[in-house]
Amino acid sequence: MSPLERLRELCLALPGVTEKVSHGEPTWFVRRTFVMFADHHHDDRLAFWCAAPAGAQEELVAADPQRFFRPPYVGGRGWLGVYLDVDVDWAEVGEIVTDAYREVAPRKLVAELDG
């Protein structure tokens, strides 16, 4: 399964998520964007960008800059970039995607996820 297919599967498993193409890339929404695929979008790397809890971007980028980065445009709002052209820990990516979802999803859908 390709990185895009695996990411899509993780995102679409969450309640109320839809996928659309935004800025030329597959993007997942729950009320608003929470994950955006980045297929060499602004550099020569395969990655995704996502909403992240306060402080997560700084912590993860400092801990492992080979796997995490501050994405352009949305990095100043705390979004996290995750490289997909490295050895990917898909369980960890699942947690990151779920955290991104929790950042933007309505309380009702978060409750459904937790239920």
N, C-alpha and C positions, 0 to 999 in steps of 0.2 A: 504494500500500500504506500502511495506517495505521501510526502509530508503534508501536502494540501489535503489529500483525502483523510488523513488521520486528524488533522486540525478541524476539518469540516465535521467529521464524526463527533468530536468532542464538543464543538460549539452547538451543533444541532440537537444534541442529546439534552440540552438544558431547556426548561420550560419557556415557551413563547418566543423562541429565537427564530429569526428569519435571516436569509442570506440574500444579498444583492451585490452587484458590482458597483463599487464607489472608487473614484479616482483610478479606474482601470484595474482594480484588484478585487478579488472576493472579500467581502466584508460582512461581519455578522452583527446583527442588531437585536436589542431587546429594549424597546423604547428609543434608544439611540445606540450609536456604535459602541461596541465593547472589545471587538477584535478585528484587526485588518491584516490580511495576508500581504506580504511584501516580497514579490518575486523579482528581485533585483531592481526594486522600485526606485531607490535613490543611491544605490551603490552596486557592488558586484556580489552581494550576499543574498541568500534565501533566508527569510525571517518572517516573524509576525510582530505586530505592535498591538499592545492592549492596555486598557485601563488597569491601574494597580492601586492597592491600598497606599495610604500616605507612608512614605519612607521606604517602601519596597524597592523602588527603582534604584535609589542610592545604595541600599544594602546589597542587592543582587549584583549590580554593576561593579561595585567595589570588591565583592567576594569572588566574582568570576567573569571578568571582562571578555573572555573568549566565548562565553555563551550568552551574555546579556549586554545590552547597550541602551543608551538614551536615544530614542528615535527622533528624527527631525520633526519639526512642527508641533508635535504633541508631547515631546519629552519635557518641555517646560511646565506642562500640566501634570507631571508625575507619571506619564505613561511609560511602560516598559517595552523594550525591544528584546526579542528572543530569537537567536540564530537557529535556523533549522538545517544548516549545512555543516553541522558538527554531530558528534555522537549525542543524540537527543534522548533525554530521560522522559519518556512519554507520560509516565505517572506524574512527574513533576509538572510537565506542561498541562496536564489535566487539572492539577491544583491551581496553576496560574490562570488558566482559562476560567475556572470556577470563581476565583477571586475577582477577576475582571468583571464577570457577570454580576457578582454581588455588588460591585461598585456602581452599576448603572441600572440594574433591574428594579422595577417597582417592588415594594415590600411584599405585596401579595404573591408575586412570582418567587421571591426569595423564600417565603414561607412554604410555598408548594415544593420548592427544591429541598427544603429541610424536612418536610413532612414525610 
